[in-house]
Amino acid sequence: MDITTQPALETVREILGQCGLPADDIEPGFLACFVVAREGDRDLGVAGCQVFGASALIRSVSVRPDVQKRGTGAQLLAAVERVAVARGATKLFLLTHDAQDFFARHGYVAVSRCAAPAEIQGCGQFGSACCGAATFMAKDVGG
Ligand SMILES: CC(C)(COP(=O)(O)OP(=O)(O)OC[C@H]1O[C@@H](n2cnc3c(N)ncnc32)[C@H](O)[C@@H]1OP(=O)(O)O)[C@@H](O)C(=O)NCCC(=O)NCCS
């Protein structure tokens, strides 16, 4: 399996749709901060980040249901964390409905939404209705 950056927008939308994650707000300009896992001629999963200075929102970590639990999610998460760090992030945040245990195993801890920096609170996903009930998690990556 190879992990590269800049997946096609259709790929991101298709995989997010299969995983029940929102894709409506993803713009072509975001794709430079997305990674994709590819095996043969098939894209298995994607992950993205939005970086705001020292803070980054990790988002859209998704693996096609038929190939989950093979370590692809862990590799995608590590790769997108590297993208965020390379762009200056020292603190990572994310919202998740169902994958708290997965992220906890990778160093994220649940925190109050009040702890979110203003730039994270201001981004579209944070304020969207579908994420209102999601768990907010954070991870320090240096700085
Ligand atoms: C969360 C998600 C991305 C994980 O993807 P994944 O490819 O299954 O992730 P991994 O295989 O690295 O790890 C998943 C589990 O499989 C286990 N696993 C990894 N490799 C394995 C293997 N070879 N054999 C058996 N189990 C394995 C891991 O221990 C891990 O356990 P955990 O969930 O208790 O931590 C995936 O479940 C998903 O797309 N969910 C829907 C979208 C979502 O909710 N995303 C999060 C919001 S951003």
The ligand as a Gaussian input file, in Angstrom:
#p B3LYP/6-31G(d) Opt

LIG

0 1
 C      -11.821000       5.047000      12.012000
 C      -11.326000       4.339000      10.756000
 C      -10.725000       5.370000       9.821000
 C      -10.257000       3.305000      11.112000
 O       -9.758000       2.737000       9.904000
 P       -9.066000       1.279000       9.903000
 O       -8.385000       1.110000       8.605000
 O      -10.048000       0.247000      10.302000
 O       -7.995000       1.505000      11.062000
 P       -6.896000       0.478000      11.572000
 O       -6.992000      -0.797000      10.819000
 O       -5.596000       1.189000      11.604000
 O       -7.352000       0.290000      13.067000
 C       -8.685000      -0.123000      13.391000
 C       -8.635000      -1.286000      14.345000
 O       -8.211000      -2.435000      13.652000
 C       -7.199000      -3.094000      14.402000
 N       -6.291000      -3.697000      13.428000
 C       -5.343000      -3.060000      12.717000
 N       -4.689000      -3.939000      11.914000
 C       -5.286000      -5.133000      12.116000
 C       -5.076000      -6.411000      11.562000
 N       -4.139000      -6.635000      10.641000
 N       -5.889000      -7.413000      11.999000
 C       -6.851000      -7.197000      12.907000
 N       -7.095000      -5.997000      13.472000
 C       -6.310000      -4.982000      13.081000
 C       -6.547000      -2.016000      15.210000
 O       -6.037000      -2.551000      16.422000
 C       -7.656000      -1.053000      15.472000
 O       -8.319000      -1.311000      16.670000
 P       -9.036000      -0.086000      17.467000
 O      -10.089000       0.487000      16.576000
 O       -9.592000      -0.766000      18.672000
 O       -7.955000       0.899000      17.759000
 C      -12.474000       3.579000      10.052000
 O      -13.122000       2.743000      11.006000
 C      -13.505000       4.482000       9.398000
 O      -13.343000       4.879000       8.242000
 N      -14.586000       4.783000      10.135000
 C      -15.677000       5.600000       9.590000
 C      -15.284000       7.042000       9.473000
 C      -14.977000       7.691000      10.812000
 O      -15.731000       7.581000      11.770000
 N      -13.836000       8.427000      10.847000
 C      -13.417000       9.177000      12.024000
 C      -13.889000      10.584000      12.000000
 S      -12.718000      11.684000      11.256000

